[in-house]
Amino acid sequence: MLACPIRRFFQNPSKLVDPYVSEGMTVLEPGPGMGFFTLEMARRVGMTGRVIGVDIQPRMLAALERRAEKAGVRTRVETRLAQPDSMGLSDLAAKVDFALAFAVVHEMPNTAVFFREVSATLKPGGLVLFVEPAGHVTRDDFRQELMAAIATGLVVAEGPKLRGSHAAVLRR
């Protein structure tokens, strides 16, 4: 289901990232899977931008690389293998314009560490679109995750409505 074409009817990558991603941006996507959102973001950042996909699963990163090559955006997509306790993003301090955390935070061993790492990568004014599936994450659990994000200095900028999901846009 990660890259299933039917998924586009419920979670259209183009519509989802349109308000947030544009030419020349540096985008971070923890847990990109096979690139359902990554490929669209890579198209939008153009030749001068890049999308950095960080995952703990080498097979997912390999699949993402193959799909990016086939889509003609491989030079815009950087893949990184994360460690269980860190995404290894210190070289990206204050360099990221936008981060997409889509259905990934509940999979993290430590929500506070996750948001601390993501927050540190953001430029001043940088945004995080934080989305969790309502079927897997309760409203209370989402609030707890959101509080962990706020504790890192991120501020809730808006709460977009996404069908079947809890969502917030966070600003550094």
Backbone torsions as a table, in degrees:
resi	resn	phi	psi	omega
1	MET	NA	-17.2	-175.6
2	LEU	-59.3	-36.5	-178.5
3	ALA	-121.8	17.6	-177.7
4	CYS	-65.1	129.9	179.4
5	PRO	-58.6	-30.3	179.7
6	ILE	-64.4	-29.1	179.5
7	ARG	-57.2	-28.8	-178.9
8	ARG	-60.6	-25.6	178.8
9	PHE	-69.4	-28.6	-176.9
10	PHE	-101.0	-32.1	-178.1
11	GLN	-137.2	81.4	-177.9
12	ASN	-74.6	114.3	-177.9
13	PRO	-58.0	-39.5	-178.8
14	SER	-62.4	-47.5	179.7
15	LYS	-66.9	-37.5	-177.2
16	LEU	-65.8	-45.2	-174.3
17	VAL	-91.7	-12.3	-176.6
18	ASP	-49.6	-46.1	-178.3
19	PRO	-72.0	-11.1	-169.1
20	TYR	-118.0	-24.7	-171.6
21	VAL	-117.8	130.6	179.0
22	SER	-144.5	175.2	-178.0
23	GLU	-48.4	132.8	173.1
24	GLY	84.0	-2.7	-177.5
25	MET	-75.9	157.1	167.6
26	THR	-106.0	123.1	-174.3
27	VAL	-119.8	138.2	176.6
28	LEU	-112.6	132.7	176.2
29	GLU	-132.2	95.1	173.1
30	PRO	-69.7	136.8	178.4
31	GLY	65.0	52.8	-176.7
32	PRO	-74.0	-11.1	-177.0
33	GLY	60.3	-131.7	-178.8
34	MET	-92.0	6.6	172.6
35	GLY	98.6	24.8	-179.0
36	PHE	-52.2	-46.0	177.9
37	PHE	-94.2	-28.4	-175.2
38	THR	-56.8	-46.6	-175.7
39	LEU	-62.7	-41.5	178.1
40	GLU	-65.2	-42.2	179.4
41	MET	-65.2	-37.5	178.3
42	ALA	-63.9	-37.1	175.9
43	ARG	-63.9	-40.6	-175.9
44	ARG	-73.4	-32.0	-179.0
45	VAL	-75.1	-15.0	176.5
46	GLY	68.6	-167.0	-175.6
47	MET	-72.2	-20.0	-176.8
48	THR	-98.5	-4.8	179.9
49	GLY	-108.5	-179.7	176.8
50	ARG	-153.8	154.5	175.7
51	VAL	-119.6	127.0	-178.8
52	ILE	-108.2	112.4	178.5
53	GLY	-99.7	125.2	-177.4
54	VAL	-118.8	124.8	-178.7
55	ASP	-143.7	157.9	178.9
56	ILE	-92.0	-8.8	-176.3
57	GLN	-107.4	109.8	179.6
58	PRO	-56.7	-35.6	-179.1
59	ARG	-65.5	-36.6	177.3
60	MET	-66.1	-42.4	179.5
61	LEU	-64.0	-39.8	177.8
62	ALA	-64.1	-42.2	177.7
63	ALA	-64.2	-41.5	177.2
64	LEU	-60.7	-44.6	179.5
65	GLU	-61.1	-43.3	178.3
66	ARG	-62.2	-44.6	-179.0
67	ARG	-67.4	-37.2	178.1
68	ALA	-66.1	-39.1	177.3
69	GLU	-62.5	-47.5	-179.7
70	LYS	-62.6	-34.2	-179.8
71	ALA	-82.9	-5.7	178.2
72	GLY	78.3	21.7	-178.8
73	VAL	-122.9	16.2	-174.6
74	ARG	-58.0	-36.4	-178.3
75	THR	-68.9	-14.5	179.7
76	ARG	-98.1	-7.4	-176.1
77	VAL	-111.4	120.1	175.2
78	GLU	-107.3	130.8	178.0
79	THR	-110.3	144.4	179.5
80	ARG	-136.7	137.3	176.2
81	LEU	-89.6	119.5	179.4
82	ALA	-84.6	159.9	173.2
83	GLN	-98.6	160.7	-178.7
84	PRO	-57.8	-30.4	-175.7
85	ASP	-104.9	-1.6	-178.5
86	SER	-162.9	145.7	175.3
87	MET	-85.2	-11.3	177.7
88	GLY	66.8	53.2	-173.9
89	LEU	-110.2	13.3	-173.9
90	SER	-58.6	-29.7	178.3
91	ASP	-70.4	-10.8	-179.2
92	LEU	-100.4	12.9	-177.2
93	ALA	-52.1	121.4	177.6
94	ALA	57.1	33.8	-179.8
95	LYS	-117.4	-8.5	-173.8
96	VAL	-98.2	132.0	178.1
97	ASP	-85.2	-36.0	-173.6
98	PHE	-149.1	139.3	174.1
99	ALA	-126.1	137.3	176.1
100	LEU	-110.6	115.7	176.5
101	ALA	-113.5	83.2	-174.3
102	PHE	-103.9	112.2	176.3
103	ALA	54.5	42.2	-176.7
104	VAL	-127.8	-29.1	-173.0
105	VAL	-62.2	-39.4	179.5
106	HIS	-65.3	-14.7	178.1
107	GLU	-88.0	-11.7	-175.6
108	MET	-77.1	140.7	178.6
109	PRO	-67.8	-26.4	-178.4
110	ASN	-144.4	104.3	-177.1
111	THR	-61.1	-40.3	-178.9
112	ALA	-62.7	-44.3	178.9
113	VAL	-63.7	-43.2	178.9
114	PHE	-55.8	-53.6	-177.3
115	PHE	-68.2	-32.0	176.4
116	ARG	-62.9	-44.8	179.2
117	GLU	-65.4	-45.4	-179.6
118	VAL	-64.5	-46.3	-179.7
119	SER	-57.3	-41.1	-179.0
120	ALA	-64.6	-25.5	-179.6
121	THR	-79.1	-21.1	-172.2
122	LEU	-75.9	139.9	169.9
123	LYS	-69.8	159.3	172.0
124	PRO	-56.0	130.0	-176.9
125	GLY	86.7	-5.2	178.9
126	GLY	-63.6	153.2	-174.6
127	LEU	-117.7	151.7	171.1
128	VAL	-125.2	124.8	169.5
129	LEU	-94.8	111.8	-174.4
130	PHE	-108.9	115.6	-176.1
131	VAL	-132.7	134.0	175.1
132	GLU	-128.4	142.0	179.3
133	PRO	-71.7	126.7	-178.9
134	ALA	-61.3	-27.0	179.2
135	GLY	-72.1	-19.8	-178.9
136	HIS	-111.0	-25.4	-173.9
137	VAL	-123.6	123.9	178.2
138	THR	-72.7	163.4	177.4
139	ARG	-59.5	-40.7	178.5
140	ASP	-65.0	-42.5	177.8
141	ASP	-63.8	-39.8	177.4
142	PHE	-61.8	-43.1	177.7
143	ARG	-60.5	-40.6	177.8
144	GLN	-63.9	-42.1	176.3
145	GLU	-62.6	-41.5	179.3
146	LEU	-63.0	-39.0	177.4
147	MET	-64.1	-35.7	176.3
148	ALA	-64.3	-37.4	177.4
149	ALA	-67.1	-44.9	-179.8
150	ILE	-62.6	-34.8	179.3
151	ALA	-63.5	-20.0	178.4
152	THR	-88.6	-0.2	-179.4
153	GLY	101.5	-2.5	175.9
154	LEU	-73.4	148.2	-178.1
155	VAL	-120.3	138.4	177.3
156	VAL	-72.1	118.3	-178.8
157	ALA	-92.3	-35.3	178.7
158	GLU	-165.7	168.0	177.9
159	GLY	-126.7	82.3	-177.0
160	PRO	-62.6	150.7	178.1
161	LYS	-92.0	116.9	176.6
162	LEU	-126.6	120.8	-176.3
163	ARG	-52.8	128.0	177.1
164	GLY	73.6	15.8	-175.5
165	SER	-139.3	158.8	165.5
166	HIS	-99.4	137.2	-177.1
167	ALA	-148.3	150.6	175.1
168	ALA	-152.0	145.9	170.3
169	VAL	-103.2	126.7	-178.5
170	LEU	-111.4	144.3	-179.8
171	ARG	-122.6	141.9	175.1
172	ARG	-89.8	NA	NA
